[in-house]
């Protein structure tokens, strides 16, 4: 459960903004989107490999290789 400490003179908008920020950090919405549709393990692995190759490429470019 998410708790937000609201100070005396703090507006409701500010408290709501804090709540939204904490809620995003938990990753609930992201997890729901992932679970919404089933992806085959081979497709998931292919996506991971593509992401890993991209990260490796970016790291090599930073190092000047």
N, CA, C and O atoms as a Tripos MOL2 file, in Angstrom:
@<TRIPOS>MOLECULE
protein
  260   259    65     0     0
PROTEIN
NO_CHARGES

@<TRIPOS>ATOM
      1 N           0.8390   -1.1720    0.0000 N.3       1 UNK1
      2 CA          0.0000    0.0000    0.0000 C.3       1 UNK1
      3 C           0.8890    1.2410    0.0000 C.2       1 UNK1
      4 O           1.9440    1.2680    0.6330 O.2       1 UNK1
      5 N           0.4480    2.2500   -0.7110 N.am      2 UNK2
      6 CA          1.2300    3.4770   -0.8480 C.3       2 UNK2
      7 C           0.7210    4.5130    0.1480 C.2       2 UNK2
      8 O          -0.4760    4.7930    0.2190 O.2       2 UNK2
      9 N           1.6430    5.0710    0.9060 N.am      3 UNK3
     10 CA          1.3160    6.1360    1.8440 C.3       3 UNK3
     11 C           1.9840    7.4180    1.3910 C.2       3 UNK3
     12 O           3.1330    7.4140    0.9500 O.2       3 UNK3
     13 N           1.2450    8.5280    1.5060 N.am      4 UNK4
     14 CA          1.7820    9.8340    1.1540 C.3       4 UNK4
     15 C           1.6080   10.7370    2.3630 C.2       4 UNK4
     16 O           0.4910   10.9490    2.8360 O.2       4 UNK4
     17 N           2.7070   11.2620    2.8540 N.am      5 UNK5
     18 CA          2.6430   12.1920    3.9740 C.3       5 UNK5
     19 C           2.2910   13.5800    3.4580 C.2       5 UNK5
     20 O           3.0180   14.1550    2.6470 O.2       5 UNK5
     21 N           1.1680   14.1110    3.9350 N.am      6 UNK6
     22 CA          0.7150   15.4350    3.5100 C.3       6 UNK6
     23 C           0.9430   16.4010    4.6620 C.2       6 UNK6
     24 O           0.4920   16.1660    5.7830 O.2       6 UNK6
     25 N           1.6440   17.4840    4.3760 N.am      7 UNK7
     26 CA          1.9010   18.4970    5.3910 C.3       7 UNK7
     27 C           0.6860   19.4020    5.5430 C.2       7 UNK7
     28 O          -0.2170   19.3810    4.7060 O.2       7 UNK7
     29 N           0.6620   20.1920    6.6010 N.am      8 UNK8
     30 CA         -0.5100   21.0200    6.9090 C.3       8 UNK8
     31 C          -0.8840   21.9790    5.7880 C.2       8 UNK8
     32 O          -2.0460   22.0220    5.3850 O.2       8 UNK8
     33 N           0.0550   22.7360    5.2850 N.am      9 UNK9
     34 CA         -0.2400   23.7660    4.2970 C.3       9 UNK9
     35 C          -0.0820   23.2730    2.8570 C.2       9 UNK9
     36 O          -0.0450   24.0750    1.9240 O.2       9 UNK9
     37 N           0.0080   21.9870    2.6850 N.am     10 UNK10
     38 CA          0.2220   21.4330    1.3510 C.3      10 UNK10
     39 C          -1.1190   21.2570    0.6280 C.2      10 UNK10
     40 O          -2.1030   20.8110    1.2190 O.2      10 UNK10
     41 N          -1.1370   21.6130   -0.6470 N.am     11 UNK11
     42 CA         -2.3790   21.5210   -1.4130 C.3      11 UNK11
     43 C          -2.6710   20.0770   -1.8030 C.2      11 UNK11
     44 O          -1.8000   19.2080   -1.7620 O.2      11 UNK11
     45 N          -3.9080   19.8560   -2.1760 N.am     12 UNK12
     46 CA         -4.3270   18.5310   -2.5940 C.3      12 UNK12
     47 C          -3.6520   18.1370   -3.9040 C.2      12 UNK12
     48 O          -3.3200   16.9700   -4.1070 O.2      12 UNK12
     49 N          -3.4510   19.1050   -4.7890 N.am     13 UNK13
     50 CA         -2.7770   18.8280   -6.0600 C.3      13 UNK13
     51 C          -1.3620   18.3230   -5.8370 C.2      13 UNK13
     52 O          -0.9050   17.4010   -6.5120 O.2      13 UNK13
     53 N          -0.6810   18.9310   -4.8930 N.am     14 UNK14
     54 CA          0.6940   18.5330   -4.5800 C.3      14 UNK14
     55 C           0.7240   17.1010   -4.0230 C.2      14 UNK14
     56 O           1.5870   16.3020   -4.3840 O.2      14 UNK14
     57 N          -0.2270   16.7980   -3.1480 N.am     15 UNK15
     58 CA         -0.2990   15.4550   -2.5680 C.3      15 UNK15
     59 C          -0.6180   14.4220   -3.6450 C.2      15 UNK15
     60 O          -0.0700   13.3200   -3.6430 O.2      15 UNK15
     61 N          -1.5030   14.7860   -4.5570 N.am     16 UNK16
     62 CA         -1.8510   13.8810   -5.6470 C.3      16 UNK16
     63 C          -0.6530   13.6360   -6.5490 C.2      16 UNK16
     64 O          -0.4460   12.5210   -7.0280 O.2      16 UNK16
     65 N           0.1310   14.6750   -6.7800 N.am     17 UNK17
     66 CA          1.3400   14.5460   -7.5990 C.3      17 UNK17
     67 C           2.3350   13.5890   -6.9320 C.2      17 UNK17
     68 O           2.9510   12.7630   -7.6060 O.2      17 UNK17
     69 N           2.4900   13.7020   -5.6210 N.am     18 UNK18
     70 CA          3.3790   12.7970   -4.8800 C.3      18 UNK18
     71 C           2.8990   11.3500   -5.0010 C.2      18 UNK18
     72 O           3.6900   10.4280   -5.2020 O.2      18 UNK18
     73 N           1.5760   11.1770   -4.8720 N.am     19 UNK19
     74 CA          1.0060    9.8330   -4.9720 C.3      19 UNK19
     75 C           1.2670    9.2310   -6.3460 C.2      19 UNK19
     76 O           1.6800    8.0760   -6.4530 O.2      19 UNK19
     77 N           1.0300   10.0050   -7.3900 N.am     20 UNK20
     78 CA          1.2450    9.5150   -8.7520 C.3      20 UNK20
     79 C           2.6990    9.1210   -8.9720 C.2      20 UNK20
     80 O           2.9860    8.1110   -9.6140 O.2      20 UNK20
     81 N           3.6160    9.9240   -8.4350 N.am     21 UNK21
     82 CA          5.0420    9.6400   -8.5890 C.3      21 UNK21
     83 C           5.4080    8.3190   -7.9020 C.2      21 UNK21
     84 O           6.1240    7.4950   -8.4690 O.2      21 UNK21
     85 N           4.9130    8.1300   -6.6860 N.am     22 UNK22
     86 CA          5.1950    6.8870   -5.9690 C.3      22 UNK22
     87 C           4.5640    5.6880   -6.6740 C.2      22 UNK22
     88 O           5.1500    4.6070   -6.7330 O.2      22 UNK22
     89 N           3.3620    5.8980   -7.2070 N.am     23 UNK23
     90 CA          2.6590    4.8250   -7.9080 C.3      23 UNK23
     91 C           3.4210    4.4060   -9.1560 C.2      23 UNK23
     92 O           3.5140    3.2140   -9.4500 O.2      23 UNK23
     93 N           3.9670    5.3640   -9.8920 N.am     24 UNK24
     94 CA          4.7580    5.0520  -11.0830 C.3      24 UNK24
     95 C           6.0110    4.2700  -10.7240 C.2      24 UNK24
     96 O           6.4040    3.3530  -11.4460 O.2      24 UNK24
     97 N           6.6380    4.6280   -9.6100 N.am     25 UNK25
     98 CA          7.8650    3.9470   -9.1940 C.3      25 UNK25
     99 C           7.6240    2.4790   -8.8570 C.2      25 UNK25
    100 O           8.5250    1.6530   -9.0060 O.2      25 UNK25
    101 N           6.4170    2.1490   -8.4060 N.am     26 UNK26
    102 CA          6.1330    0.7540   -8.0720 C.3      26 UNK26
    103 C           6.0740   -0.1220   -9.3120 C.2      26 UNK26
    104 O           6.3310   -1.3230   -9.2300 O.2      26 UNK26
    105 N           5.7380    0.4620  -10.4700 N.am     27 UNK27
    106 CA          5.7230   -0.2880  -11.7210 C.3      27 UNK27
    107 C           4.4800   -1.1270  -11.9380 C.2      27 UNK27
    108 O           4.5010   -2.0610  -12.7400 O.2      27 UNK27
    109 N           3.4030   -0.8170  -11.2450 N.am     28 UNK28
    110 CA          2.1720   -1.5940  -11.3550 C.3      28 UNK28
    111 C           1.5760   -1.4800  -12.7520 C.2      28 UNK28
    112 O           1.1940   -2.4890  -13.3450 O.2      28 UNK28
    113 N           1.4910   -0.2790  -13.2770 N.am     29 UNK29
    114 CA          0.8860   -0.0650  -14.5900 C.3      29 UNK29
    115 C           1.7090   -0.7500  -15.6740 C.2      29 UNK29
    116 O           1.1580   -1.3610  -16.5890 O.2      29 UNK29
    117 N           3.0220   -0.6460  -15.5640 N.am     30 UNK30
    118 CA          3.9010   -1.2860  -16.5450 C.3      30 UNK30
    119 C           3.7030   -2.8030  -16.5300 C.2      30 UNK30
    120 O           3.6340   -3.4390  -17.5810 O.2      30 UNK30
    121 N           3.6140   -3.3660  -15.3420 N.am     31 UNK31
    122 CA          3.4160   -4.8070  -15.1970 C.3      31 UNK31
    123 C           2.0730   -5.2390  -15.7830 C.2      31 UNK31
    124 O           1.9830   -6.2890  -16.4190 O.2      31 UNK31
    125 N           1.0360   -4.4410  -15.5720 N.am     32 UNK32
    126 CA         -0.2760   -4.7670  -16.1290 C.3      32 UNK32
    127 C          -0.2490   -4.7690  -17.6490 C.2      32 UNK32
    128 O          -0.8590   -5.6320  -18.2800 O.2      32 UNK32
    129 N           0.4450   -3.8200  -18.2350 N.am     33 UNK33
    130 CA          0.5410   -3.7620  -19.6890 C.3      33 UNK33
    131 C           1.2860   -4.9800  -20.2370 C.2      33 UNK33
    132 O           0.9350   -5.5090  -21.2910 O.2      33 UNK33
    133 N           2.3080   -5.4140  -19.5180 N.am     34 UNK34
    134 CA          3.0720   -6.5840  -19.9550 C.3      34 UNK34
    135 C           2.2120   -7.8420  -19.8550 C.2      34 UNK34
    136 O           2.2520   -8.6930  -20.7430 O.2      34 UNK34
    137 N           1.4450   -7.9600  -18.7930 N.am     35 UNK35
    138 CA          0.6260   -9.1580  -18.5780 C.3      35 UNK35
    139 C          -0.6610   -9.1640  -19.3990 C.2      35 UNK35
    140 O          -1.3390  -10.1870  -19.4900 O.2      35 UNK35
    141 N          -0.9910   -8.0340  -19.9860 N.am     36 UNK36
    142 CA         -2.2370   -7.9290  -20.7410 C.3      36 UNK36
    143 C          -2.2750   -8.9210  -21.8970 C.2      36 UNK36
    144 O          -3.3070   -9.5390  -22.1580 O.2      36 UNK36
    145 N          -1.1680   -9.0680  -22.5770 N.am     37 UNK37
    146 CA         -1.0930   -9.9840  -23.7070 C.3      37 UNK37
    147 C           0.0400  -10.9790  -23.4770 C.2      37 UNK37
    148 O           1.1050  -10.6240  -22.9710 O.2      37 UNK37
    149 N          -0.2030  -12.2030  -23.8510 N.am     38 UNK38
    150 CA          0.8240  -13.2290  -23.7210 C.3      38 UNK38
    151 C           1.8050  -13.1190  -24.8790 C.2      38 UNK38
    152 O           1.4080  -12.9860  -26.0370 O.2      38 UNK38
    153 N           3.0820  -13.1750  -24.5510 N.am     39 UNK39
    154 CA          4.1040  -13.2130  -25.6000 C.3      39 UNK39
    155 C           4.8580  -14.5310  -25.4620 C.2      39 UNK39
    156 O           5.1830  -14.9680  -24.3580 O.2      39 UNK39
    157 N           5.1220  -15.1390  -26.5840 N.am     40 UNK40
    158 CA          5.8340  -16.4120  -26.5760 C.3      40 UNK40
    159 C           7.2350  -16.2120  -26.0170 C.2      40 UNK40
    160 O           7.8190  -15.1410  -26.1810 O.2      40 UNK40
    161 N           7.7770  -17.2270  -25.3610 N.am     41 UNK41
    162 CA          9.1320  -17.1170  -24.8240 C.3      41 UNK41
    163 C          10.1760  -16.8000  -25.8880 C.2      41 UNK41
    164 O          11.1250  -16.0610  -25.6230 O.2      41 UNK41
    165 N          10.0110  -17.3510  -27.0920 N.am     42 UNK42
    166 CA         11.0010  -17.0930  -28.1390 C.3      42 UNK42
    167 C          10.9540  -15.6270  -28.5740 C.2      42 UNK42
    168 O          11.9910  -15.0410  -28.8850 O.2      42 UNK42
    169 N           9.7610  -15.0340  -28.5970 N.am     43 UNK43
    170 CA          9.6230  -13.6220  -28.9650 C.3      43 UNK43
    171 C          10.2240  -12.7480  -27.8720 C.2      43 UNK43
    172 O          10.9070  -11.7640  -28.1570 O.2      43 UNK43
    173 N           9.9660  -13.1140  -26.6170 N.am     44 UNK44
    174 CA         10.5010  -12.3570  -25.4880 C.3      44 UNK44
    175 C          12.0340  -12.3910  -25.4980 C.2      44 UNK44
    176 O          12.6880  -11.3770  -25.2520 O.2      44 UNK44
    177 N          12.5970  -13.5710  -25.7860 N.am     45 UNK45
    178 CA         14.0510  -13.7180  -25.8240 C.3      45 UNK45
    179 C          14.6490  -12.9160  -26.9730 C.2      45 UNK45
    180 O          15.7110  -12.3110  -26.8230 O.2      45 UNK45
    181 N          13.9710  -12.9080  -28.1230 N.am     46 UNK46
    182 CA         14.4390  -12.1400  -29.2750 C.3      46 UNK46
    183 C          14.4720  -10.6440  -28.9420 C.2      46 UNK46
    184 O          15.4240   -9.9470  -29.2930 O.2      46 UNK46
    185 N          13.4190  -10.1530  -28.2560 N.am     47 UNK47
    186 CA         13.3800   -8.7460  -27.8610 C.3      47 UNK47
    187 C          14.5050   -8.4160  -26.8840 C.2      47 UNK47
    188 O          15.1130   -7.3490  -26.9680 O.2      47 UNK47
    189 N          14.7790   -9.3360  -25.9550 N.am     48 UNK48
    190 CA         15.8740   -9.1240  -25.0080 C.3      48 UNK48
    191 C          17.2060   -9.0510  -25.7380 C.2      48 UNK48
    192 O          18.0440   -8.2100  -25.4140 O.2      48 UNK48
    193 N          17.4070   -9.9220  -26.7180 N.am     49 UNK49
    194 CA         18.6540   -9.9120  -27.4820 C.3      49 UNK49
    195 C          18.8130   -8.6160  -28.2650 C.2      49 UNK49
    196 O          19.9120   -8.0680  -28.3480 O.2      49 UNK49
    197 N          17.7230   -8.1290  -28.8370 N.am     50 UNK50
    198 CA         17.7780   -6.8690  -29.5830 C.3      50 UNK50
    199 C          18.1370   -5.7180  -28.6510 C.2      50 UNK50
    200 O          18.9740   -4.8790  -28.9840 O.2      50 UNK50
    201 N          17.4910   -5.6830  -27.4680 N.am     51 UNK51
    202 CA         17.8020   -4.6210  -26.4970 C.3      51 UNK51
    203 C          19.2500   -4.7010  -26.0270 C.2      51 UNK51
    204 O          19.9150   -3.6740  -25.8900 O.2      51 UNK51
    205 N          19.7440   -5.9120  -25.7790 N.am     52 UNK52
    206 CA         21.1210   -6.0920  -25.3250 C.3      52 UNK52
    207 C          22.1060   -5.6460  -26.3950 C.2      52 UNK52
    208 O          23.1200   -5.0210  -26.0820 O.2      52 UNK52
    209 N          21.8210   -5.9610  -27.6520 N.am     53 UNK53
    210 CA         22.6990   -5.5470  -28.7490 C.3      53 UNK53
    211 C          22.7220   -4.0280  -28.8720 C.2      53 UNK53
    212 O          23.7720   -3.4370  -29.1240 O.2      53 UNK53
    213 N          21.5710   -3.4020  -28.6970 N.am     54 UNK54
    214 CA         21.4900   -1.9410  -28.7730 C.3      54 UNK54
    215 C          22.3060   -1.2930  -27.6520 C.2      54 UNK54
    216 O          23.0470   -0.3390  -27.8860 O.2      54 UNK54
    217 N          22.1620   -1.8200  -26.4330 N.am     55 UNK55
    218 CA         22.9220   -1.2800  -25.3000 C.3      55 UNK55
    219 C          24.4200   -1.4420  -25.5190 C.2      55 UNK55
    220 O          25.1960   -0.5290  -25.2360 O.2      55 UNK55
    221 N          24.8220   -2.6000  -26.0200 N.am     56 UNK56
    222 CA         26.2310   -2.8570  -26.2910 C.3      56 UNK56
    223 C          26.7620   -1.8870  -27.3440 C.2      56 UNK56
    224 O          27.8710   -1.3680  -27.2230 O.2      56 UNK56
    225 N          25.9600   -1.6520  -28.3690 N.am     57 UNK57
    226 CA         26.3460   -0.7150  -29.4290 C.3      57 UNK57
    227 C          26.5340    0.6890  -28.8600 C.2      57 UNK57
    228 O          27.4960    1.3740  -29.2070 O.2      57 UNK57
    229 N          25.6280    1.1190  -27.9930 N.am     58 UNK58
    230 CA         25.7230    2.4510  -27.3920 C.3      58 UNK58
    231 C          26.9660    2.5610  -26.5040 C.2      58 UNK58
    232 O          27.6450    3.5870  -26.5080 O.2      58 UNK58
    233 N          27.2600    1.5080  -25.7480 N.am     59 UNK59
    234 CA         28.4340    1.5230  -24.8830 C.3      59 UNK59
    235 C          29.7100    1.6010  -25.7120 C.2      59 UNK59
    236 O          30.6430    2.3180  -25.3520 O.2      59 UNK59
    237 N          29.7520    0.8790  -26.8010 N.am     60 UNK60
    238 CA         30.9350    0.9060  -27.6640 C.3      60 UNK60
    239 C          31.1150    2.2720  -28.3120 C.2      60 UNK60
    240 O          32.2420    2.7460  -28.4620 O.2      60 UNK60
    241 N          30.0160    2.9050  -28.6930 N.am     61 UNK61
    242 CA         30.1050    4.2400  -29.2890 C.3      61 UNK61
    243 C          30.6200    5.2600  -28.2770 C.2      61 UNK61
    244 O          31.3700    6.1670  -28.6360 O.2      61 UNK61
    245 N          30.2200    5.1150  -27.0160 N.am     62 UNK62
    246 CA         30.6960    6.0180  -25.9690 C.3      62 UNK62
    247 C          32.1950    5.8600  -25.7600 C.2      62 UNK62
    248 O          32.9000    6.8380  -25.5130 O.2      62 UNK62
    249 N          32.6750    4.6350  -25.8580 N.am     63 UNK63
    250 CA         34.0900    4.3740  -25.6310 C.3      63 UNK63
    251 C          34.9250    4.7260  -26.8560 C.2      63 UNK63
    252 O          36.1500    4.7950  -26.7630 O.2      63 UNK63
    253 N          34.2950    4.9470  -27.9840 N.am     64 UNK64
    254 CA         35.0120    5.3250  -29.1890 C.3      64 UNK64
    255 C          35.5160    4.1540  -29.9950 C.2      64 UNK64
    256 O          36.4930    4.2870  -30.7320 O.2      64 UNK64
    257 N          34.8840    3.0310  -29.8760 N.am     65 UNK65
    258 CA         35.3190    1.8450  -30.6210 C.3      65 UNK65
    259 C          34.6180    1.7670  -31.9370 C.2      65 UNK65
    260 O          34.8530    0.8360  -32.7070 O.2      65 UNK65
@<TRIPOS>BOND
     1     1     2 1
     2     2     3 1
     3     3     4 2
     4     3     5 am
     5     5     6 1
     6     6     7 1
     7     7     8 2
     8     7     9 am
     9     9    10 1
    10    10    11 1
    11    11    12 2
    12    11    13 am
    13    13    14 1
    14    14    15 1
    15    15    16 2
    16    15    17 am
    17    17    18 1
    18    18    19 1
    19    19    20 2
    20    19    21 am
    21    21    22 1
    22    22    23 1
    23    23    24 2
    24    23    25 am
    25    25    26 1
    26    26    27 1
    27    27    28 2
    28    27    29 am
    29    29    30 1
    30    30    31 1
    31    31    32 2
    32    31    33 am
    33    33    34 1
    34    34    35 1
    35    35    36 2
    36    35    37 am
    37    37    38 1
    38    38    39 1
    39    39    40 2
    40    39    41 am
    41    41    42 1
    42    42    43 1
    43    43    44 2
    44    43    45 am
    45    45    46 1
    46    46    47 1
    47    47    48 2
    48    47    49 am
    49    49    50 1
    50    50    51 1
    51    51    52 2
    52    51    53 am
    53    53    54 1
    54    54    55 1
    55    55    56 2
    56    55    57 am
    57    57    58 1
    58    58    59 1
    59    59    60 2
    60    59    61 am
    61    61    62 1
    62    62    63 1
    63    63    64 2
    64    63    65 am
    65    65    66 1
    66    66    67 1
    67    67    68 2
    68    67    69 am
    69    69    70 1
    70    70    71 1
    71    71    72 2
    72    71    73 am
    73    73    74 1
    74    74    75 1
    75    75    76 2
    76    75    77 am
    77    77    78 1
    78    78    79 1
    79    79    80 2
    80    79    81 am
    81    81    82 1
    82    82    83 1
    83    83    84 2
    84    83    85 am
    85    85    86 1
    86    86    87 1
    87    87    88 2
    88    87    89 am
    89    89    90 1
    90    90    91 1
    91    91    92 2
    92    91    93 am
    93    93    94 1
    94    94    95 1
    95    95    96 2
    96    95    97 am
    97    97    98 1
    98    98    99 1
    99    99   100 2
   100    99   101 am
   101   101   102 1
   102   102   103 1
   103   103   104 2
   104   103   105 am
   105   105   106 1
   106   106   107 1
   107   107   108 2
   108   107   109 am
   109   109   110 1
   110   110   111 1
   111   111   112 2
   112   111   113 am
   113   113   114 1
   114   114   115 1
   115   115   116 2
   116   115   117 am
   117   117   118 1
   118   118   119 1
   119   119   120 2
   120   119   121 am
   121   121   122 1
   122   122   123 1
   123   123   124 2
   124   123   125 am
   125   125   126 1
   126   126   127 1
   127   127   128 2
   128   127   129 am
   129   129   130 1
   130   130   131 1
   131   131   132 2
   132   131   133 am
   133   133   134 1
   134   134   135 1
   135   135   136 2
   136   135   137 am
   137   137   138 1
   138   138   139 1
   139   139   140 2
   140   139   141 am
   141   141   142 1
   142   142   143 1
   143   143   144 2
   144   143   145 am
   145   145   146 1
   146   146   147 1
   147   147   148 2
   148   147   149 am
   149   149   150 1
   150   150   151 1
   151   151   152 2
   152   151   153 am
   153   153   154 1
   154   154   155 1
   155   155   156 2
   156   155   157 am
   157   157   158 1
   158   158   159 1
   159   159   160 2
   160   159   161 am
   161   161   162 1
   162   162   163 1
   163   163   164 2
   164   163   165 am
   165   165   166 1
   166   166   167 1
   167   167   168 2
   168   167   169 am
   169   169   170 1
   170   170   171 1
   171   171   172 2
   172   171   173 am
   173   173   174 1
   174   174   175 1
   175   175   176 2
   176   175   177 am
   177   177   178 1
   178   178   179 1
   179   179   180 2
   180   179   181 am
   181   181   182 1
   182   182   183 1
   183   183   184 2
   184   183   185 am
   185   185   186 1
   186   186   187 1
   187   187   188 2
   188   187   189 am
   189   189   190 1
   190   190   191 1
   191   191   192 2
   192   191   193 am
   193   193   194 1
   194   194   195 1
   195   195   196 2
   196   195   197 am
   197   197   198 1
   198   198   199 1
   199   199   200 2
   200   199   201 am
   201   201   202 1
   202   202   203 1
   203   203   204 2
   204   203   205 am
   205   205   206 1
   206   206   207 1
   207   207   208 2
   208   207   209 am
   209   209   210 1
   210   210   211 1
   211   211   212 2
   212   211   213 am
   213   213   214 1
   214   214   215 1
   215   215   216 2
   216   215   217 am
   217   217   218 1
   218   218   219 1
   219   219   220 2
   220   219   221 am
   221   221   222 1
   222   222   223 1
   223   223   224 2
   224   223   225 am
   225   225   226 1
   226   226   227 1
   227   227   228 2
   228   227   229 am
   229   229   230 1
   230   230   231 1
   231   231   232 2
   232   231   233 am
   233   233   234 1
   234   234   235 1
   235   235   236 2
   236   235   237 am
   237   237   238 1
   238   238   239 1
   239   239   240 2
   240   239   241 am
   241   241   242 1
   242   242   243 1
   243   243   244 2
   244   243   245 am
   245   245   246 1
   246   246   247 1
   247   247   248 2
   248   247   249 am
   249   249   250 1
   250   250   251 1
   251   251   252 2
   252   251   253 am
   253   253   254 1
   254   254   255 1
   255   255   256 2
   256   255   257 am
   257   257   258 1
   258   258   259 1
   259   259   260 2
@<TRIPOS>SUBSTRUCTURE
     1 UNK1         2 RESIDUE 1 A UNK
     2 UNK2         6 RESIDUE 1 A UNK
     3 UNK3        10 RESIDUE 1 A UNK
     4 UNK4        14 RESIDUE 1 A UNK
     5 UNK5        18 RESIDUE 1 A UNK
     6 UNK6        22 RESIDUE 1 A UNK
     7 UNK7        26 RESIDUE 1 A UNK
     8 UNK8        30 RESIDUE 1 A UNK
     9 UNK9        34 RESIDUE 1 A UNK
    10 UNK10       38 RESIDUE 1 A UNK
    11 UNK11       42 RESIDUE 1 A UNK
    12 UNK12       46 RESIDUE 1 A UNK
    13 UNK13       50 RESIDUE 1 A UNK
    14 UNK14       54 RESIDUE 1 A UNK
    15 UNK15       58 RESIDUE 1 A UNK
    16 UNK16       62 RESIDUE 1 A UNK
    17 UNK17       66 RESIDUE 1 A UNK
    18 UNK18       70 RESIDUE 1 A UNK
    19 UNK19       74 RESIDUE 1 A UNK
    20 UNK20       78 RESIDUE 1 A UNK
    21 UNK21       82 RESIDUE 1 A UNK
    22 UNK22       86 RESIDUE 1 A UNK
    23 UNK23       90 RESIDUE 1 A UNK
    24 UNK24       94 RESIDUE 1 A UNK
    25 UNK25       98 RESIDUE 1 A UNK
    26 UNK26      102 RESIDUE 1 A UNK
    27 UNK27      106 RESIDUE 1 A UNK
    28 UNK28      110 RESIDUE 1 A UNK
    29 UNK29      114 RESIDUE 1 A UNK
    30 UNK30      118 RESIDUE 1 A UNK
    31 UNK31      122 RESIDUE 1 A UNK
    32 UNK32      126 RESIDUE 1 A UNK
    33 UNK33      130 RESIDUE 1 A UNK
    34 UNK34      134 RESIDUE 1 A UNK
    35 UNK35      138 RESIDUE 1 A UNK
    36 UNK36      142 RESIDUE 1 A UNK
    37 UNK37      146 RESIDUE 1 A UNK
    38 UNK38      150 RESIDUE 1 A UNK
    39 UNK39      154 RESIDUE 1 A UNK
    40 UNK40      158 RESIDUE 1 A UNK
    41 UNK41      162 RESIDUE 1 A UNK
    42 UNK42      166 RESIDUE 1 A UNK
    43 UNK43      170 RESIDUE 1 A UNK
    44 UNK44      174 RESIDUE 1 A UNK
    45 UNK45      178 RESIDUE 1 A UNK
    46 UNK46      182 RESIDUE 1 A UNK
    47 UNK47      186 RESIDUE 1 A UNK
    48 UNK48      190 RESIDUE 1 A UNK
    49 UNK49      194 RESIDUE 1 A UNK
    50 UNK50      198 RESIDUE 1 A UNK
    51 UNK51      202 RESIDUE 1 A UNK
    52 UNK52      206 RESIDUE 1 A UNK
    53 UNK53      210 RESIDUE 1 A UNK
    54 UNK54      214 RESIDUE 1 A UNK
    55 UNK55      218 RESIDUE 1 A UNK
    56 UNK56      222 RESIDUE 1 A UNK
    57 UNK57      226 RESIDUE 1 A UNK
    58 UNK58      230 RESIDUE 1 A UNK
    59 UNK59      234 RESIDUE 1 A UNK
    60 UNK60      238 RESIDUE 1 A UNK
    61 UNK61      242 RESIDUE 1 A UNK
    62 UNK62      246 RESIDUE 1 A UNK
    63 UNK63      250 RESIDUE 1 A UNK
    64 UNK64      254 RESIDUE 1 A UNK
    65 UNK65      258 RESIDUE 1 A UNK
